[in-house]
């Protein structure tokens, strides 16, 4: 399934960010799972010039989590695995 609508992906990432900001135990698990998945999507794509929608959505999810939960996301990106390098 190929999605060519960046607007849809942007709104979905924004919704995840709003969910993360709401808090709660289920929310913490969801944030952790989605953050891990976003990092995995970035690590799968080795082509720096790729236009893959998964790569774009992964960066958007990380951006939203950094806006809404900066400390949690920062700690996850800089935990020793150097996941932050995947964004660039």
Secondary structure by P-SEA (a helix, b strand, c coil): cccccaaaaaaaaaaaaaaaaaccaaaaaaaaaaaaaaaaaaaaccccccccaaaaaaaaaaaaaaaccaaaaaaaaacccccccccc
